[in-house]
Amino acid sequence: MKTYLVTGGAGFIGGNFVKYILKKHDDIRIVILDKLTYAGNLGTIREELNDTRTEFVKGDIGNRELVENLFTRYDIDVVVHFAAESHVDRSIENPQIFLQTNVLGTQNLLDVAKKFWTTGKDEGGYPVYRPGKKFHHVSTDEVYGSLTRDFSQPQPLTLYGVAQKLGENRRPPQTFGAKMFDEKTPLDPRSPYSASKTASDMIVAAYGETYHFPYNITRCSNNYGPYHFPEKLIPLMIKNVLEGKKLPVYGKGENVRDWLYVEDHCKAIDLVIEKGRPGEVYNIGGFNEAQNIDIVKLVIAVIARFMKEQPQYRSYLKIPVEEINENLIAFVADRLGHDARYAINPEKIVTELGWYPETAFESGIEKTVEWYLQNQDWVNEVTSGDYLKYYERMYGGRG
Ligand SMILES: NC(=O)c1ccc[n+]([C@@H]2O[C@H](COP(=O)([O-])OP(=O)(O)OC[C@H]3O[C@@H](n4cnc5c(N)ncnc54)[C@H](O)[C@@H]3O)[C@@H](O)[C@H]2O)c1
């Protein structure tokens, strides 16, 4: 049996990952370490906390004593490190906490893992580690900076035979630019958030070089799916449509992101933990480049359809069904330093490990919208209190 330390397991992706690996592996024990910031919610992992295979510990990844205690108490085999301050807008407001958690917190975890996993030294003076140990660092495509948008209309993307694997129910992949990020793209972060993630990636890699520490880094594109905190684009749009509020879209909505269904991401992480070559970085993308404005329009259309076809959901709707339309969109002043385009090239994980994003965007969005319609209690629970003040600060005076 393996013991995983999952940091940030009460957050969006960490919570989905805990669900995924509990279903996938019987012989596993999971220790979840989460500070429960505004973004962490025990409601996300309520069922999983009743599972005898999980332990939850509330605490800060930067707390040396606490993390050492966990390594003493549990024989941790794998650290899966999700915990982070993750919202770009918040990093523009208050960069310091991003450095504390994302950089120093990560270094603390590395240092404790190194200490507990080391058994001795090799002839070169490098630490030797107990077998089967791995530190998996979850990072982002934002460390690569921003790509240019070269095409006003998306062009067909023909990549590495992956298109065939994507299945017939998906529209062929498209792209807005000539270049994509691969693992060799120089790191060029541009926001306090991405700068802090870049620094954390580099310290992980530095432990690999300097101490031969066993690690993998995965860099993924924008995730979407259940349990996503409604400050991020897709869940925010769903929430606002239901409440009949305006849908704030930065600038002209032309920024391009690649979207990855969260469960596909969890599968990729599980695969890299099991089969990824130590010391390697793997990019994980959804083959789904889209402009923000088109995402918002799709969300509006899907909600409108659900409301027409499944009247039971109308009890959550605060406006008449006919008012669910693109008039809800409100363009707001652009984010400072807003990156134009991200696009991930996941060729390496596809060809080396056989992973590919299985979820077609349209069906992923349908699943996501339906999940939010069925889980309004969760939304209400996570968006009380501080969230309301934050929302007012970000969008209150704009438009
Ligand atoms: N969401 C995305 O689209 C996306 C894309 C690329 C990369 N990532 C990366 O994936 C990881 C998870 O992202 P997410 O969207 O699930 O984030 P999230 O904000 O939903 O969750 C982060 C979790 O970390 C916890 N946390 C924060 N600071 C902590 C600390 N000091 N100690 C312990 N726990 C702490 C929070 O309570 C929360 O549960 C992050 O590292 C993020 O940079 C996310």
The ligand as an ORCA input file, in Angstrom:
! r2SCAN-3c Opt
* xyz 0 1
  N      -7.289     25.746    -11.742
  C      -6.565     25.780    -12.852
  O      -7.086     25.978    -13.944
  C      -5.079     25.539    -12.786
  C      -4.356     25.573    -13.981
  C      -2.995     25.313    -13.939
  C      -2.382     25.007    -12.747
  N      -3.088     25.000    -11.594
  C      -2.374     24.666    -10.352
  O      -3.018     23.552     -9.771
  C      -2.968     23.632     -8.346
  C      -4.358     23.533     -7.771
  O      -5.160     24.579     -8.323
  P      -6.672     24.767     -7.903
  O      -7.357     25.446     -9.018
  O      -7.215     23.495     -7.400
  O      -6.503     25.795     -6.700
  P      -7.522     26.194     -5.569
  O      -7.253     27.634     -5.294
  O      -8.908     25.760     -5.900
  O      -7.077     25.313     -4.318
  C      -5.882     25.542     -3.626
  C      -5.958     24.778     -2.320
  O      -4.729     24.985     -1.624
  C      -5.030     25.306     -0.262
  N      -3.949     26.156      0.248
  C      -3.638     27.427     -0.120
  N      -2.585     27.861      0.578
  C      -2.203     26.848      1.385
  C      -1.155     26.689      2.332
  N      -0.294     27.682      2.584
  N      -1.031     25.509      2.970
  C      -1.907     24.497      2.736
  N      -2.920     24.603      1.868
  C      -3.072     25.759      1.178
  C      -6.362     26.032     -0.313
  O      -7.033     25.993      0.941
  C      -7.079     25.250     -1.405
  O      -7.751     24.126     -0.870
  C      -2.275     24.959     -8.024
  O      -0.935     24.685     -7.727
  C      -2.405     25.757     -9.308
  O      -1.324     26.648     -9.449
  C      -4.427     25.272    -11.582
*
